Amino acid sequence: MSELPENMHDMFLPTSIPELVAFARALGAGEGGGLSDSEATLVAEAGGEPSAWEVHWLKDLIRSGQDPLGDAYCAIQTPQERRPLGQTYTPRAIVEAMVAWASDRERPVRVVDPGAGSGRYLLAAAAEFPEATLYGSDIDPLATLMLRANLAVMGLTGRSTVQVGDYRALKLPDVAGPTLFIGNPPYVRHHQIAPEWKAWLHETARNRGLKASGLAGLHVHFFLATAEHGRPGDYGTFITSAEWMDVNYGSLVRDLLLDGLGGESLHVLDSKAAPFVDATTTGAITCFRLGDQPESILVRRVETVSDLGRLDFGRAVSRQRLAEASRWSVLTRVTPKLPDGYIELGELCRVHRGAVTGANKIWVHRDGDVDLPARVLFPSVTKARELFGAGDRLAASSSLKRVIDLPVDLDTFDAEDRKLVDRFLRLAKKQNVQDGYVAANRRAWWSVGLRDPAPVLATYMARRPPAFVRNDVEARHINIAHGLYPRQELSTATLDNLASYLRSAVTLAQGRVYAGGLTKFEPREMERLPIPSLESLSEGEFSGPSSAATMG
């Protein structure tokens, strides 16, 4: 029966919800009882029985690894109609790649799919792990009926539990061994999430010492729920949209992967790869082991689903770099393999843009133009041309302007200095500086918050390659420059060699071109620049630009 030509399959699939329920019932969805009230209601309202031939044919399709009920449901319900429940069914190739990753780990005693749908993940996992019990949950009773039908056809009902309900509210029983969490959490935007669940997100995250945003989508909730349901030694892999990698309200997922969920690898599928048939989005497959605090996470970007492989390789990005990055997508960008003896700049140095004053005319002055205590006047690089004109080294501060950086606590000044400060602040308030966006969002509107002096300063936007300048005078910098801050103590010679190499090796081709022909290097992009290893820099054993200099 399964030899029916492919183009005729759809002719025999159900074309309405009542008919779909009737097919699920005929395939064994109600075997063994245990239907919820909502499922029983659907069954009672179902259409007529399909023919024995149709049932036999559907069983053949299911046993061959296909999902005719799920396919029929996606044809009956448009993507717009499925959107309120976040239902996007995962292609078989992605399911297989995720199950293959799990098969390389310790054998699970239980497999949990938090948004099981028709059961694509559970059926694939059941074949790979024949000893594991299966647990599938979904809030849609129609989905769970399709799941029950597929489990019945495959003879899996006896080792399965199907729950109609919210994954966040589940009470999973303890088991003696690891649980595999696997699936495609529903994608529902925050507008459709009930206030009580937003409160749950805030409270549950707070109990873990983490922050959560009410703007987070449902997939963020499911990552947190998995951290709550799981135990150390459990592991999992989810596919979601990739937006959590960069947006503020995705920071909870990023924090969990570094502490609690234990991220192992991250595989980003470009939207052009069409990871979901009915949604144009960039997908992210996240692999994790609960309880771990990883020293690094493997990251990569793939162009096609066929490039996924077994999800066990990628470029190792250190925990420190991931913790410092507010956007993770830049860390997944494809670059050629580093030549032997080279590392990325970010492995050696953090790159930070300078502070934003919010009003340079108030906070930036020439030396001697403002009457304030010397300890709040910091010689600073405030123009890119100051670095371009400095050559190899910034050796004098007399020509630099002073940035006023007051402490948050003004009571640290003695009476005489406090008078000078108060007079300056009164003048600033007359110009409504305190109401500006930047000042209003600082801890104290009067405190710019300059970073410590960076031993190497760099320009980041121009029509010429960046200048990398040794900062001999310990000048500060505002947001027209980047500072390179070593992750460990480096000798003067090593810093000199680093700046020298970057000056000779970095090209405009490694930056991002913006309108008007300007080339820009964002901090995390600059951290991707290839440099000689620390040993080579320390010993001075490298030769100017190399093939690595053109990487980007």
C-alpha positions in Angstrom: 0.0 0.0 0.0 2.8 2.4 0.8 3.9 2.1 -2.8 1.2 4.5 -3.9 2.7 7.3 -6.0 3.8 10.3 -4.0 1.6 12.7 -6.0 -1.5 10.7 -5.0 -0.8 10.6 -1.2 -2.7 13.8 -0.5 -5.8 12.5 -2.2 -6.5 10.0 0.6 -5.5 12.2 3.6 -8.2 13.7 5.8 -9.3 17.2 4.7 -11.1 18.4 7.9 -10.5 18.4 11.6 -13.4 16.0 12.4 -12.1 13.6 9.7 -8.6 13.9 11.0 -9.8 12.9 14.5 -11.7 10.0 13.0 -8.5 8.8 11.3 -6.6 9.1 14.6 -9.3 7.2 16.5 -9.2 4.4 13.8 -5.5 4.2 14.1 -5.7 3.5 17.8 -5.6 6.9 19.5 -8.0 5.8 22.2 -6.4 2.4 22.9 -5.8 1.8 26.6 -8.0 4.7 27.6 -6.6 7.6 29.5 -8.0 10.3 27.2 -8.4 13.7 28.7 -11.8 15.3 28.7 -10.8 17.6 25.8 -9.5 14.7 23.8 -12.7 12.6 24.5 -14.8 15.5 23.4 -13.0 15.7 20.0 -13.4 11.9 19.6 -17.1 12.1 20.3 -17.6 14.8 17.7 -15.4 13.1 15.0 -16.7 12.2 11.6 -17.3 8.8 10.1 -14.9 5.9 10.1 -12.2 5.7 7.4 -12.2 2.5 5.3 -10.0 -0.4 6.3 -7.9 0.2 3.2 -7.3 3.8 4.2 -6.3 2.7 7.8 -4.0 0.0 6.4 -2.4 2.5 4.0 -1.8 5.1 6.8 -0.3 2.5 9.0 2.2 1.7 6.2 3.1 5.3 5.9 3.7 5.8 9.6 5.8 2.6 9.9 7.9 3.8 7.0 8.8 6.9 9.1 6.3 9.4 7.6 3.8 11.6 9.5 0.6 11.6 7.3 -1.6 12.9 10.2 0.8 15.8 10.9 1.1 16.6 7.2 -2.7 16.5 6.9 -3.1 18.8 9.9 -0.6 21.3 8.4 -2.6 21.3 5.2 -6.0 21.7 6.9 -4.8 24.5 9.3 -2.9 27.4 7.7 0.3 28.7 9.3 -1.8 31.7 10.4 -4.3 29.5 12.1 -1.6 27.5 13.9 0.3 30.6 15.0 -1.6 31.2 18.3 -0.3 27.8 19.6 3.1 28.3 18.0 2.8 25.1 16.0 5.5 24.6 13.4 6.2 21.0 12.5 9.9 20.1 12.1 11.2 18.5 8.9 12.4 14.9 9.2 16.1 15.7 8.4 16.4 18.1 11.4 14.7 15.6 13.7 17.1 12.9 12.6 20.2 15.1 13.1 19.0 16.0 16.7 18.3 12.4 17.6 21.7 11.3 16.1 23.4 13.8 18.4 21.6 12.3 21.4 22.6 8.8 20.3 26.2 9.7 20.9 25.5 10.3 24.6 24.6 8.1 27.5 21.5 6.1 26.8 18.5 7.9 28.3 15.9 6.1 30.4 13.3 8.6 29.5 12.7 10.9 26.5 10.6 14.1 27.0 9.2 16.2 24.2 7.7 19.4 25.8 5.6 20.3 22.7 5.2 16.9 21.1 2.7 17.7 18.3 2.1 14.6 16.3 5.2 12.9 17.8 7.9 13.2 15.2 10.7 13.5 17.8 9.3 10.9 20.1 8.9 8.3 17.4 12.4 8.9 16.1 13.8 8.7 19.6 11.8 5.6 20.4 13.5 3.8 17.5 17.0 4.9 18.6 16.4 4.2 22.3 14.2 1.1 22.5 14.6 0.8 26.3 13.5 4.4 27.1 10.1 5.4 28.2 8.4 8.2 26.3 6.7 11.4 27.6 5.0 13.8 25.4 3.0 16.9 26.3 1.0 19.4 24.3 -1.8 21.9 25.2 -3.6 21.0 21.9 -5.8 17.9 22.4 -5.9 17.4 18.6 -2.1 17.2 18.6 -2.1 14.6 21.4 -4.6 12.5 19.6 -2.4 12.4 16.5 0.5 11.5 18.8 -1.5 8.7 20.5 -2.4 7.4 17.1 1.2 7.3 15.9 2.4 5.7 19.1 -0.3 3.0 18.8 0.6 2.2 15.2 4.3 1.8 16.2 3.4 -0.4 19.2 4.7 2.2 21.7 1.6 2.9 23.8 2.8 0.7 26.6 6.0 2.7 27.2 4.5 6.1 26.6 2.8 8.8 28.6 0.8 11.5 26.8 -0.2 14.6 28.7 -2.6 17.3 27.6 -1.3 20.3 29.5 1.2 23.1 29.8 4.8 21.9 29.9 5.7 24.5 32.5 3.1 23.0 34.9 4.1 19.4 34.5 5.2 17.2 37.4 7.7 14.8 35.9 8.3 11.7 38.2 11.8 10.9 39.2 13.6 8.3 37.2 16.8 6.4 37.9 18.9 7.6 35.0 19.3 10.4 32.5 16.4 12.1 30.7 16.6 13.4 27.2 14.7 16.5 26.5 14.2 17.0 22.7 11.9 18.9 20.5 10.7 22.1 18.9 9.3 24.4 21.6 6.3 26.3 20.4 7.0 29.8 19.1 4.5 32.2 20.6 5.2 35.9 21.1 4.9 37.5 24.5 1.6 39.3 23.5 -0.2 36.0 23.7 1.3 34.8 26.9 -1.0 35.1 30.0 0.1 37.5 32.8 0.3 34.7 35.3 2.9 32.9 33.1 4.9 36.0 32.7 4.9 36.2 36.5 6.0 32.6 36.6 8.9 33.4 34.3 10.1 36.3 36.5 9.8 34.5 39.8 11.4 31.2 38.6 14.3 33.1 37.0 14.7 35.2 40.1 14.9 32.1 42.3 17.9 31.1 40.1 19.5 34.5 40.5 18.7 35.4 36.9 16.7 38.2 35.2 13.8 37.6 32.9 11.9 39.9 30.6 8.1 40.1 30.0 8.9 40.4 26.3 10.3 36.9 26.1 8.5 34.4 23.8 7.2 31.0 24.8 10.4 29.2 23.7 12.3 31.2 26.4 9.8 29.9 29.0 10.4 26.3 27.8 14.2 26.6 28.2 13.6 27.7 31.8 11.0 25.0 32.4 13.5 22.4 31.2 16.1 23.7 33.7 13.5 23.3 36.4 12.3 19.8 35.3 15.7 18.4 34.7 18.4 17.1 37.0 22.2 17.1 36.6 23.2 14.6 34.0 20.1 15.0 31.9 20.7 16.4 28.5 18.8 17.8 25.6 18.5 19.5 22.2 15.9 22.0 21.0 15.4 23.8 17.8 13.9 27.3 18.0 14.1 30.6 16.2 17.5 32.2 16.6 16.3 35.5 17.9 17.1 34.8 21.6 20.8 34.9 20.6 20.7 38.7 20.2 17.7 40.3 21.7 17.6 41.6 25.3 14.7 39.3 26.3 16.8 36.3 25.1 19.4 36.9 27.7 17.8 34.4 30.0 18.5 31.6 27.6 22.1 32.7 27.2 22.5 32.9 30.9 21.0 29.4 31.4 23.2 27.9 28.8 26.3 29.2 30.7 25.0 28.2 34.1 22.3 25.5 34.7 21.4 24.1 31.3 25.1 23.6 30.4 25.3 24.5 26.7 27.4 22.1 24.6 26.9 23.4 21.0 24.9 25.8 19.0 24.1 25.3 15.3 22.5 28.2 13.4 20.5 27.5 10.3 20.2 30.4 7.9 16.7 31.3 6.9 17.6 30.6 3.3 18.0 27.0 4.4 14.2 27.0 5.2 14.5 25.0 8.4 10.7 25.2 8.7 8.5 24.7 5.7 5.9 27.3 6.7 8.0 29.9 8.4 10.9 32.1 7.1 13.2 32.4 10.0 16.7 31.6 11.1 16.7 28.5 13.2 19.0 27.6 16.1 19.6 24.1 17.3 20.9 24.1 20.9 22.5 21.1 22.6 22.9 21.1 26.3 23.7 19.0 29.4 22.0 20.0 32.6 24.2 20.9 35.6 27.3 21.8 33.6 29.1 25.1 33.6 30.9 24.8 30.2 34.3 26.3 29.7 33.4 26.8 26.1 30.5 26.1 23.7 30.9 24.9 20.1 29.2 27.3 17.6 28.7 27.2 13.9 26.5 28.5 11.1 25.3 26.2 8.3 23.7 27.1 5.0 21.6 24.0 4.4 19.9 21.3 6.5 22.1 18.7 4.8 25.2 20.3 6.4 24.0 19.7 9.9 25.7 16.3 10.4 25.7 14.9 14.0 25.8 18.3 15.7 29.1 17.5 17.6 31.5 20.0 16.0 32.0 23.7 15.6 34.3 26.5 16.7 34.9 26.6 20.5 34.0 29.9 22.0 35.1 30.5 25.6 32.6 30.9 28.4 34.1 34.3 29.2 33.6 35.6 25.7 30.0 34.3 25.6 29.3 35.9 29.0 30.5 39.2 27.9 28.7 39.2 24.5 25.3 40.8 24.3 24.8 39.3 20.8 25.8 35.7 20.1 25.0 35.6 16.4 28.3 37.4 15.5 30.2 34.6 17.1 28.6 32.1 14.7 29.7 33.8 11.5 31.5 31.6 9.1 35.3 32.3 8.8 38.0 30.2 7.2 39.9 27.9 9.5 42.6 29.7 11.5 46.1 28.8 10.3 48.3 26.9 12.7 49.8 29.2 15.3 46.9 31.7 15.1 44.1 32.5 17.5 41.3 35.1 17.5 42.0 38.4 19.1 39.0 37.8 21.5 40.8 34.9 23.0 43.5 37.3 24.2 41.7 40.6 24.7 38.2 41.9 25.3 37.3 44.8 23.0 35.1 47.5 24.5 33.8 50.7 22.9 34.3 53.8 25.0 31.7 55.4 27.2 28.9 57.6 25.7 28.8 61.0 27.3 25.4 61.9 26.0 26.4 65.6 25.6 30.0 66.2 24.6 29.6 70.0 24.9 29.0 69.5 28.6 31.4 66.7 29.5 34.3 67.3 27.1 36.5 70.4 27.4 40.0 71.6 26.5 42.5 71.6 29.4 42.0 74.6 31.5 38.6 75.6 30.2 36.6 74.3 33.2 37.1 74.9 36.9 36.8 71.5 38.5 39.0 69.3 40.7 41.8 67.8 38.8 40.8 64.3 39.9 37.6 64.4 37.8 39.3 65.6 34.6 40.6 62.7 32.5 42.8 63.2 29.4 40.9 61.3 26.8 40.8 60.3 23.1 37.7 62.1 21.8 38.4 62.1 18.1 39.5 59.3 15.8 42.0 61.6 14.2 43.9 61.7 17.5 44.7 58.0 17.1 45.3 58.2 13.3 47.8 61.0 14.0 49.5 59.4 16.9 51.4 56.8 14.9 52.5 53.7 16.8 52.2 55.2 20.3 50.1 57.8 22.1 53.0 59.4 23.9 51.7 62.8 25.1 48.4 63.8 26.7 48.8 67.6 26.6 46.9 67.9 23.3 44.0 65.7 24.4 40.7 67.1 25.7 39.5 66.4 29.2 36.4 64.4 30.0 34.6 65.2 33.2 33.8 62.0 35.0 32.3 62.7 38.4 31.8 59.9 41.0 28.3 58.6 41.7 28.8 59.6 45.4 29.4 63.4 45.5 29.9 63.3 49.2 33.5 62.1 48.6 34.5 65.7 47.9 35.7 68.1 50.5 33.8 71.3 51.0 35.8 73.4 48.6 35.8 70.9 45.8 32.1 70.3 46.4 31.3 73.9 45.7 33.0 73.7 42.3 31.2 70.5 41.5 27.8 71.9 42.5 28.3 75.1 40.5 29.2 73.0 37.4 26.1 70.8 37.9 23.8 73.8 38.2 25.1 75.0 34.8 24.6 71.6 33.3 21.0 71.4 34.6 20.2 74.7 33.0 20.9 73.0 29.7 18.6 70.0 30.8 21.5 67.5 30.5 19.9 65.4 33.2 16.8 64.8 31.0 18.8 63.4 28.0 18.3 59.7 27.3 21.9 58.7 28.1 22.1 60.7 31.3 18.6 59.7 32.5 19.5 56.0 32.2 22.8 56.2 34.1 23.1 55.2 37.7 23.7 58.9 38.4 23.1 61.4 35.6 26.3 63.3 36.4 28.6 60.3 36.2 29.8 59.4 32.7 31.5 56.2 33.8 34.7 56.2 31.8 36.4 52.8 31.4 39.9 52.2 32.8 42.7 53.1 30.4 43.2 50.4 27.7 46.8 49.5 26.8 45.9 49.5 23.1 43.3 51.9 21.6 41.8 51.4 18.1 39.6 53.3 15.7 36.6 51.4 14.4 34.9 53.4 11.6 36.7 55.1 8.7 37.6 54.7 5.0 40.9 53.3 6.0 42.0 50.3 8.2 41.8 50.8 11.9 44.6 52.5 13.8 46.0 50.4 16.7 47.9 52.6 19.1 49.8 51.8 22.2 48.4 53.9 25.0 51.6 55.0 26.9 49.9 57.9 28.7 46.9 55.9 30.0 44.4 58.1 28.3 40.7 57.2 28.6 38.5 57.0 25.5 34.9 57.8 24.7 32.7 56.0 22.1 34.7 57.1 19.0 37.3 54.3 19.8 37.6 50.8 21.1 39.9 49.7 23.9 41.7 46.4 23.9 41.8 44.9 27.4 44.0 41.8 27.9 42.2 38.9 29.6 45.5 38.2 31.5 48.6 40.2 32.3 50.7 40.8 29.2 54.2 42.2 29.1 55.0 45.5 27.5 56.8 43.7 24.6 53.8 41.4 24.0 51.4 44.4 23.8 53.8 46.2 21.5 54.0 43.2 19.2 50.2 42.8 19.3 49.6 46.4 18.3 52.3 46.2 15.6 50.8 43.1 14.1 47.3 44.5 14.0 48.5 47.7 12.3 50.2 45.7 9.6 47.7 42.9 9.1 44.1 44.2 9.4 42.5 45.3 6.2 39.3 47.1 5.3 38.0 43.8 3.8 37.6 42.4 7.4 35.1 45.1 8.4 31.5 45.8 7.5 30.9 48.5 4.8 28.1 51.0 5.6 26.4 53.6 3.4 28.8 56.3 2.3 31.7 53.8 2.1 32.6 53.8 5.8 33.9 50.5 7.1 33.0 49.6 10.7 34.4 47.1 13.1 32.0 46.3 16.0 33.6 45.1 19.2 32.7 41.5 18.7 33.7 41.6 15.1 37.1 43.0 16.1 37.5 40.2 18.5 37.2 37.8 15.5 40.4 39.2 14.0 43.1 36.5 13.6 46.4 37.2 15.4 49.5 35.1 16.2 49.4 33.0 19.3 50.3 34.4 22.7 53.6 32.5 22.5 54.5 34.0 19.2 53.6 37.5 20.3 55.6 37.1 23.5 58.7 35.9 21.7 58.3 38.2 18.7 58.4 35.2 16.4 56.0 36.2 13.6 56.3 38.0 10.4 53.9 40.9 9.6 50.8 40.2 7.5 50.0 36.7 6.6 47.2 34.8 4.9 45.3 35.0 8.2 45.1 38.7 7.9 42.5 38.5 5.1 40.2 36.3 7.1 36.9 37.7 8.3 
